[in-house]
């Protein structure tokens, strides 16, 4: 059998009115318990936040790569010149 997942405890103190409010939402949402409601809701929100932040980081990285490519102009090397020649020859044959 596989190893059991390690468990951790999370406690939070909150006003009774807020707990009652969360319990009502859990009941109306069809959750088995307040714990299930809190865990599943917080887990979904955490995934959303992480996904959004990772997209921002990836977008910033892409922007930096593009900016570097545009601003750090380098002369084309032999391989790039050969590729352009091959493409030009191919394109002129297919006109």
C-alpha positions as YAML, in Angstrom:
chain: A
units: angstrom
residues:
- id: 1
  name: UNK
  ca: [0.00, 0.00, 0.00]
- id: 2
  name: UNK
  ca: [1.09, 3.61, -0.61]
- id: 3
  name: UNK
  ca: [2.28, 5.81, 2.20]
- id: 4
  name: UNK
  ca: [-0.39, 7.89, 3.89]
- id: 5
  name: UNK
  ca: [-0.33, 11.59, 3.12]
- id: 6
  name: UNK
  ca: [1.13, 13.70, 5.89]
- id: 7
  name: UNK
  ca: [-1.52, 15.78, 7.58]
- id: 8
  name: UNK
  ca: [-1.18, 19.31, 8.92]
- id: 9
  name: UNK
  ca: [-3.55, 21.32, 11.04]
- id: 10
  name: UNK
  ca: [-4.82, 24.81, 10.21]
- id: 11
  name: UNK
  ca: [-6.70, 26.74, 12.87]
- id: 12
  name: UNK
  ca: [-8.30, 30.12, 12.49]
- id: 13
  name: UNK
  ca: [-10.16, 32.31, 14.94]
- id: 14
  name: UNK
  ca: [-13.04, 34.30, 13.55]
- id: 15
  name: UNK
  ca: [-16.19, 35.97, 14.79]
- id: 16
  name: UNK
  ca: [-19.14, 33.62, 15.33]
- id: 17
  name: UNK
  ca: [-21.23, 35.56, 12.79]
- id: 18
  name: UNK
  ca: [-18.60, 34.94, 10.12]
- id: 19
  name: UNK
  ca: [-18.42, 31.24, 10.97]
- id: 20
  name: UNK
  ca: [-22.22, 31.02, 10.74]
- id: 21
  name: UNK
  ca: [-22.08, 32.81, 7.38]
- id: 22
  name: UNK
  ca: [-19.50, 30.34, 6.05]
- id: 23
  name: UNK
  ca: [-21.49, 27.39, 7.36]
- id: 24
  name: UNK
  ca: [-24.59, 28.66, 5.56]
- id: 25
  name: UNK
  ca: [-22.62, 29.00, 2.31]
- id: 26
  name: UNK
  ca: [-21.22, 25.49, 2.75]
- id: 27
  name: UNK
  ca: [-24.70, 24.07, 3.33]
- id: 28
  name: UNK
  ca: [-26.24, 25.93, 0.39]
- id: 29
  name: UNK
  ca: [-23.28, 25.00, -1.82]
- id: 30
  name: UNK
  ca: [-23.77, 21.30, -1.11]
- id: 31
  name: UNK
  ca: [-20.48, 20.78, 0.70]
- id: 32
  name: UNK
  ca: [-20.24, 17.95, 3.22]
- id: 33
  name: UNK
  ca: [-18.83, 20.19, 5.92]
- id: 34
  name: UNK
  ca: [-17.46, 23.62, 6.66]
- id: 35
  name: UNK
  ca: [-13.98, 22.13, 6.46]
- id: 36
  name: UNK
  ca: [-14.60, 20.81, 2.93]
- id: 37
  name: UNK
  ca: [-16.03, 24.17, 1.90]
- id: 38
  name: UNK
  ca: [-13.06, 26.11, 3.26]
- id: 39
  name: UNK
  ca: [-10.43, 23.73, 1.87]
- id: 40
  name: UNK
  ca: [-11.94, 23.45, -1.60]
- id: 41
  name: UNK
  ca: [-12.73, 27.15, -1.89]
- id: 42
  name: UNK
  ca: [-9.33, 28.28, -0.67]
- id: 43
  name: UNK
  ca: [-7.60, 25.68, -2.85]
- id: 44
  name: UNK
  ca: [-9.40, 26.94, -5.97]
- id: 45
  name: UNK
  ca: [-8.58, 30.55, -5.15]
- id: 46
  name: UNK
  ca: [-4.94, 29.64, -4.51]
- id: 47
  name: UNK
  ca: [-4.72, 27.90, -7.91]
- id: 48
  name: UNK
  ca: [-6.24, 30.97, -9.59]
- id: 49
  name: UNK
  ca: [-3.77, 33.35, -7.90]
- id: 50
  name: UNK
  ca: [-0.76, 31.16, -8.70]
- id: 51
  name: UNK
  ca: [-1.86, 30.68, -12.32]
- id: 52
  name: UNK
  ca: [-2.34, 34.45, -12.74]
- id: 53
  name: UNK
  ca: [1.02, 35.33, -11.18]
- id: 54
  name: UNK
  ca: [2.85, 32.68, -13.22]
- id: 55
  name: UNK
  ca: [1.32, 34.12, -16.41]
- id: 56
  name: UNK
  ca: [2.52, 37.59, -15.42]
- id: 57
  name: UNK
  ca: [6.03, 36.29, -14.76]
- id: 58
  name: UNK
  ca: [6.06, 34.40, -18.08]
- id: 59
  name: UNK
  ca: [4.74, 37.49, -19.89]
- id: 60
  name: UNK
  ca: [7.43, 39.68, -18.32]
- id: 61
  name: UNK
  ca: [10.08, 37.15, -19.31]
- id: 62
  name: UNK
  ca: [8.76, 37.07, -22.89]
- id: 63
  name: UNK
  ca: [8.77, 40.87, -22.99]
- id: 64
  name: UNK
  ca: [12.37, 40.96, -21.79]
- id: 65
  name: UNK
  ca: [13.46, 38.40, -24.38]
- id: 66
  name: UNK
  ca: [11.70, 40.34, -27.15]
- id: 67
  name: UNK
  ca: [13.14, 43.67, -25.96]
- id: 68
  name: UNK
  ca: [16.65, 42.20, -25.86]
- id: 69
  name: UNK
  ca: [16.24, 40.77, -29.35]
- id: 70
  name: UNK
  ca: [15.07, 44.12, -30.73]
- id: 71
  name: UNK
  ca: [17.54, 46.35, -28.93]
- id: 72
  name: UNK
  ca: [20.62, 44.14, -29.06]
- id: 73
  name: UNK
  ca: [20.93, 44.04, -32.83]
- id: 74
  name: UNK
  ca: [23.57, 41.63, -34.10]
- id: 75
  name: UNK
  ca: [24.64, 41.06, -37.67]
- id: 76
  name: UNK
  ca: [23.24, 37.86, -39.17]
- id: 77
  name: UNK
  ca: [25.65, 34.93, -39.06]
- id: 78
  name: UNK
  ca: [26.45, 32.63, -41.99]
- id: 79
  name: UNK
  ca: [23.71, 30.13, -41.09]
- id: 80
  name: UNK
  ca: [21.06, 32.85, -41.11]
- id: 81
  name: UNK
  ca: [22.35, 34.27, -44.40]
- id: 82
  name: UNK
  ca: [22.31, 30.78, -45.93]
- id: 83
  name: UNK
  ca: [18.75, 30.24, -44.67]
- id: 84
  name: UNK
  ca: [17.63, 33.52, -46.23]
- id: 85
  name: UNK
  ca: [19.25, 32.56, -49.52]
- id: 86
  name: UNK
  ca: [17.57, 29.13, -49.46]
- id: 87
  name: UNK
  ca: [14.21, 30.74, -48.72]
- id: 88
  name: UNK
  ca: [14.62, 33.37, -51.43]
- id: 89
  name: UNK
  ca: [15.60, 30.71, -53.96]
- id: 90
  name: UNK
  ca: [12.65, 28.54, -52.93]
- id: 91
  name: UNK
  ca: [10.19, 31.43, -53.06]
- id: 92
  name: UNK
  ca: [11.35, 32.57, -56.49]
- id: 93
  name: UNK
  ca: [10.97, 28.99, -57.84]
- id: 94
  name: UNK
  ca: [7.37, 28.86, -56.63]
- id: 95
  name: UNK
  ca: [6.17, 32.20, -58.05]
...
